[in-house]
């Protein structure tokens, strides 16, 4: 395809603008019709005492993060039946505090919005709803 002199840069800018608009309106939650289920289990298969871990329980909890949006965390906890030590997923604990629904990234975002940008609770909630 031939372009007039110096028109190539205009075409690139135009395409880039369209791509940015598409990416700004595209979110993970808009791509998924239902909330995704992410599985979290301990990395270890054996206890520090050498015995094999057995599944203690599984449960699901609803979690929300800025990076993913809302999802269901399917959690598996394992236990050593010899020493009774319980093992959980480190990965989930790095994303969301224990017994909490919102991820660390949302907690930090809300804190910064309130205390450094002086936004109201309603403004913060609306911003989060608009983003996801």
N, C-alpha and C positions, 0 to 999 in steps of 0.2 A: 504494500500500500504506500502510495506517495503522498506526502504532506507538503503544503506550502512552506516556504522558508520560515523557520522559527515557530511553526505551529505545533510541532511535536511536544514541546513543553506544555502548551495549553491543553493538549489532549491528555497528557499524563496527569496534570492537575485536576482536570475534570473527572477522570476515572478515579483518581485518589479521593476526591470529594464524595463521589458516589459510594465508594467502598467504606469510607468513614461513616457515612449516614446509615448504610446497611449494618455495619458492625455496632453502631450505637443503639440501633433498635433491636438487635439480636441479643438474646440472653438464653442461658441454659434452660430457664424455666419456660420460655416460650417455645423451645424445641421439644420439650417433654410434656406429653399430655397428662401424665401422672407423676407423682413425686418419685424420684429414683430411690432405690433401696441400696445402700452401701453396706458391705459386710466388714465387720471388725472383729478380729480374733487375736489372741496373744501369739507372738512370734515363736515362743518357746514350745517345744513338744515334750520336753523333759524338765523336771524340777532340778533345782540346785543340788538336792540330795540324791539325784540320779534316777528317781522313779518317773515313770511315764505319767503325763498329765491326762486327766479325764475331764470331760465336759461337766461343769457344775450346773450352769444354766445358760439359757439364751433369752434375750428380750429385745424389744424394739423400742426406740425412742425417736421422737421428732426433733430434728436439729435444723438450725438455720445459720448460714454463714454468708458473707459477702461474696466469696469466691464461687460458691456452688448454688446458693439460694437455699430453699427448703428441701430437706431430704429426710428419709427414714434411715436411721442407723440400726442395723441388725447386729447386736452385740453378743459375742460368745465369751463366757468366762470359763476358765479351766481351773482345776484344783488338783493338788497332789494329795492323794488319800492317805499318804504316809505321814507327812508333816503338816497337812492342812493349809498350806500356803495357797492363796488364790491369785491367779494370773489374769490380767486384762490386757486389752490392746493399748499399747503406748501411742499408736497413731491417733486414735480417737481422743485420748487425753491431751494430745498436742493441738487439737483443733477446737475442742469445747471443754469447759470445766466440768468436773463430775457433778451430776445432778442438775445440770443447767441446760437450757434449750438453745441459747445463743452462743455462737462461736466467739473466740477471743477477738477476731477481727471486727465483729460487730460491737463488742464491748469497748474496744479501743476507739472505734469510729464515733460511737455515741459520746464517750468521754471527751474526745477532742472537739466534737461539734458543740457540746455544752460549755466546756470550760475555756476553750481557746477562741471559738468562733461565736460564742454567746447565742447559739440557736435555741429556740424553744423546743419542748418535747414534740409538739405538733409538727413543727418544721422538720425535725429529724425524722419522725415517722413518715412524713410525706416523701422526703428524699429517699428513704429506704424503699418505700412502696414503688416509687417511680423507677428506681434502679432495678427492681426485680419484679 
